[in-house]
Amino acid sequence: MKSILVIDDEKEICESISMILEYEDYEVETSSDVLSALKKIEYMMPDAILLDIQMPKMNGFEVLTWIREKGIDVTVIMISAFSSLENAVKATKLGAFDFIEKPIDRDKLLISVRNAVKQAGLKKENKKLKESIGDETVIIGESVKIKNILETISRVAQTEARVMITGENGTGKELVARAIHNGSKRSDKELIEVNCAAIPNELIESELFGHEKGAFTGALNQRIGKFEKANGGTLFLDEIGDMSLQAQAKVLRAIEDGKIERVGGNNKIEVDVRIISATNKNLQEEIQEGNFREDLFHRLNVIPIHVPALRDRNEDIPALVEHFIKIVCDKNGFPAKNIKPVGLELLKKQSWTGNVRELRNFVERLLIMVPGDEIGDSDIRQYLSGNNSKQDELLNISNSFQEFKENAEKAFISKQLDANSWNISKTAEILGIQRSHLYGKMKKYNIEKDG
């Protein structure tokens, strides 16, 4: 069932659109509050969004800009009572798929939504095709640690065992989960992913188990949860260490009973789901602190797989660099480029606190910024150095341990921002914190982009 999110400050419009689309077997979520809608967009990832232009707090153009800045790949149809060529052109320039005037014509609405969903489907098929030919989802490396992981994946993929993947942010935990699913008997089904850290605690149960119409304020329609969508397939619970204790209890019950119950519902629904989970936290410590259920941990941790930090397998860096060069050059239509051996040795000596993700971003930066077909160690030093002298100075002037920690944090954040070309969303993701938290740190330490 294809999912549609309707965002309009007029509840009557939301309800009328919902009725039309639900009759055509679409799964519809609505939101008359734009700020709540932003949260829904991030965790729901609908097939299409119907977005009103004139709204309080943020207008539709601002929401559409936010979607593009966040890098969320979703098809958006703009709707407005104020029809004008200027609005239509602006919506198109911002990446909108279509523009519909109010009052909404039923036939035009259905045609537009059908085409938008079709486009979203084609994008998903294209993504799957890239994955099948080994685009960015291949686990690269010849180190003993990576070979051991690949061997473990080969052994457990064909079983029904639950797998717990641990490791720092950016190490490739999702790639391991996808490799297990693709090698399993459930590979004909879609791998359903849930980022537990991205979903507000008050919505996590609805996201996992679904809800009935009227279950809570704002539940205008029935919603199918991720467990039901993953029935017969695999459910990937990413960042499970951030899941609320109440949701943990329900996940445990679902594992034990093989049944789930929608929020606000009374019927037990049988589900056949294989669970793969991942976390960057030490769950043993979380258990000791009362933040994670020990019984759920043992249920999930049947097969543990730890993905090492890149600094602990730096012998894999040349192969990773070669892989990323091919991907970036093909994606941008660049001629094939090469990093000299002395440059590769320099890359192997770096700490790469953002792990594989940071290395990939840095390689892309080199390929874009360095002219010519060969990249030498001087080019690499230029883009690695950034604020190194400033960072060293900050660390050396510390007069107390607290001051040292703050200077170190400031230097670390500055380096990450520079390495990611001051892309706030990407840097926050690498650091494993919310974007608002990163903004707070930047304000606290007065971190500003030079020039």
PyMOL commands that set and color helices and strands:
alter all, ss='L'
color gray80, all
select helices_A, chain A and resi 11-23+34-44+60-69+85-93+106-132+144-156+173-182+204-209+226-229+240-242+245-257+283-288+294-300+310-312+314-332+341-348+355-369+377-385+388-396+401-419+424-431+435-444
alter helices_A, ss='H'
color red, helices_A
select strands_A, chain A and resi 3-7+27-31+48-52+75-80+98-101+163-166+191-195+234-238+259-260+269-270+274-279+303-306+338-339+374-375
alter strands_A, ss='S'
color yellow, strands_A
deselect
rebuild
show_as cartoon
